[in-house]
Amino acid sequence: MSDSNSRLVYSTETGRIDEPKAATERPKGDGIVRIQRQTSGRKGKGVCLITGIDADDVTIAKIAAELKKKCGCGGAVKEGVIEIQGDKRDLIKTLLEAKGMKVKLAGG
């Protein structure tokens, strides 16, 4: 049973044996935060996607919470991308520039 394709998945001593999951690193951006508006797949509801923030997940969550509070709307953080409901690109741009970030409006 020394086949390279087999592995131990359960042991009566320790129970289920899980493989350690590799930490997924987001690729480093170019230092420019991009804000784009997206409606596809959202039943016509528009959201602003904010990408390119070089920070850890905790910092991104804090930035998202602050943006949601200042914009007065909902949103989420998914895989390092901040989603803010509605078309608030201009307000988001001024708020992020006040934090010292280089911001571009991307898309149409």
Secondary structure, 3 states (H helix, E strand, C coil): CCCCCCCCCEECCCEECCCCCCCCCCCCCCCEEEEEEECCCCCCCCEEEEECCCCCHHHHHHHHHHHHHHHCCCEEEECCEEEEECCCHHHHHHHHHHCCCEEEECCC
